[in-house]
Each structure stands twice: as C-alpha cells, then as structure tokens.
C-alpha cells in the first residue's frame, strides 16, 4: 500500500480547528502552511512517485494490494474511512512524498511474509521504482491501471 497526501483542499475542518485551538500546545506549535497550488503540485508528484514504486515492486514480483494500492487516506476498521494521515505526509516540505506500507501485521498473509521472507526482493523493487520515477517513466503501473484518485 502506498499512501499519498490528499491536498486538493485544506484537510483541517472548522470543527477540528475549533477543538484544537483550545489546546495550548496547538496554539504554541510551529505551523507549516502550503498554498493550494503547492498542495495540488505535491499531490500530483506524490501520486507519480507512488505509481513508480508500485511498478518497481511488481517488476520484482512483490505482491501489491488489490484494492486501491494508492490511497490518500488511512482506512481503519471494517468499512470505516478516516481522513487521518501521518504528519510525514501532511506537513512535509518535500514535493513528492509517500508512505510505503510494506506489511500489515493485522493481515495473516503479511505475518507469514515476515516469518518467511524473500531477502532483497522488496528492496530491489523499491530501488527499481525510484529509478523509474527519476527517469520519468512513472505514468504506468505494470500489469494494472493506476489506482483511482479516490
């Protein structure tokens, strides 16, 4: 699974902002602000990086999540969607940013992979994906269409 920032709109809701401003640590914390144009640029670059990483992993026969392998939000629980994303995606100044989830300890198949690893396969796939991204060959994902935006 590859998580990317969803930056088309500011992720802070008025209700959430009202709750947070009541907290002193929130009021005193440094802020990272992005313009709408910056957020849109970063989201596009991040999606291209995510597609390139998935293509590199597929080239090295690493299994890819079948249901929306590129996501702009974390899914928690059965059917419950959350707009929560880690700060590494929300507040990072680097334009192309992703969070690559290589295993999910709640998935029995992933636990089996940890117990019986295939050394080097995932790492080689990530390197191949990075090479694909930086060479400009990032618009296709081998064997599948790129995941929809939402």
C-alpha positions in Angstrom: 0.0 0.0 0.0 1.3 3.5 -0.8 -0.2 6.5 1.0 0.0 9.9 -0.7 -1.2 13.3 0.6 -4.6 14.5 -0.5 -4.0 18.1 -1.0 -6.8 19.4 -3.2 -8.3 21.1 -0.2 -7.0 22.1 3.2 -7.5 19.0 5.4 -8.4 20.9 8.6 -12.1 21.2 9.2 -13.6 24.1 11.1 -14.9 21.8 13.8 -11.5 20.2 14.3 -9.7 23.6 14.3 -12.0 24.9 17.0 -11.2 21.9 19.2 -7.5 22.2 18.6 -7.2 25.9 19.3 -8.4 25.3 22.8 -5.2 23.3 23.4 -2.2 25.4 24.4 0.3 23.1 22.8 -1.5 23.5 19.5 -1.6 27.3 19.7 2.1 27.5 20.5 3.2 24.9 17.9 5.0 26.0 14.8 3.0 25.8 11.6 3.7 24.6 8.1 1.5 26.4 5.6 1.0 25.5 1.9 -0.8 27.3 -0.8 -3.5 25.5 -2.8 -1.2 25.4 -5.8 1.6 23.9 -3.7 -0.8 21.2 -2.3 -2.0 20.3 -5.8 1.5 20.1 -7.2 2.7 17.9 -4.3 -0.3 15.6 -4.6 0.4 15.1 -8.3 4.1 14.4 -7.8 3.4 12.1 -4.9 0.9 10.0 -7.0 3.5 9.7 -9.8 6.1 8.5 -7.2 3.6 6.0 -5.8 2.8 4.6 -9.2 6.5 4.3 -10.0 7.2 2.5 -6.7 4.3 0.0 -7.3 5.6 -0.7 -10.8 9.1 -1.4 -9.5 7.7 -3.7 -6.8 5.6 -5.6 -9.4 8.7 -6.0 -11.6 10.3 -7.8 -8.7 7.2 -10.0 -8.1 6.3 -8.3 -4.8 2.6 -8.6 -4.1 0.5 -5.4 -4.4 -2.7 -4.7 -2.5 -5.5 -5.4 -5.0 -7.9 -2.8 -3.7 -6.7 0.8 -4.3 -3.0 0.3 -3.7 -2.5 4.1 -3.8 -4.6 5.8 -1.1 -4.9 9.4 0.1 -6.3 8.4 3.5 -5.8 5.6 6.0 -8.6 3.1 6.3 -9.2 1.9 9.9 -11.7 -0.8 10.8 -14.2 -2.5 8.6 -15.8 0.0 6.2 -14.8 3.0 8.4 -12.8 5.6 6.5 -10.7 8.1 8.2 -9.2 11.3 6.7 -6.2 10.8 9.0 -2.8 10.9 7.5 0.5 10.9 9.3 2.3 14.3 9.6 5.1 13.0 7.4 2.6 13.4 4.5 0.6 16.4 5.7 3.4 18.7 6.8 6.4 17.7 4.7 8.0 20.3 2.5 9.3 17.7 0.0 7.0 17.8 -3.1 6.9 14.1 -3.8 6.1 12.3 -0.6 4.8 8.9 0.1 4.4 6.5 3.0 5.1 2.9 1.8 3.4 0.3 3.9 5.3 -2.9 3.2 3.4 -5.2 5.7 0.3 -5.0 7.8 0.7 -7.0 11.0 -3.1 -7.4 11.1 -3.1 -9.4 7.9 -2.2 -13.1 8.3 -0.6 -13.3 4.8 1.7 -10.4 5.7 2.7 -12.0 9.0 3.7 -15.1 7.0 5.9 -13.0 4.8 7.7 -11.6 7.8 8.2 -15.2 9.2 9.4 -16.5 5.8 11.0 -13.5 4.0 12.4 -13.4 0.5 15.6 -11.4 1.1 16.2 -8.4 -1.0 13.1 -8.6 -3.2 11.2 -5.7 -1.7 14.3 -3.5 -1.5 15.1 -4.2 -5.2 11.6 -3.3 -6.1 11.7 0.0 -4.3 15.0 0.8 -6.0 13.5 0.0 -9.4 10.6 2.2 -8.6 12.8 5.1 -7.6 14.8 4.7 -10.8 11.6 4.6 -12.8 10.4 7.8 -11.1 13.6 9.7 -11.6 13.9 8.6 -15.2 10.5 9.9 -16.0 8.9 6.5 -16.7 6.3 6.8 -13.9 3.0 7.1 -15.7 2.3 3.4 -16.0 2.0 0.7 -13.4 2.9 -2.8 -14.8 0.0 -5.2 -15.1 -2.7 -2.8 -13.8 -4.1 0.6 -14.2 -3.0 3.3 -11.7 -5.3 3.5 -8.7 -8.2 6.0 -9.0 -7.8 9.3 -7.1 -10.4 8.4 -4.5 
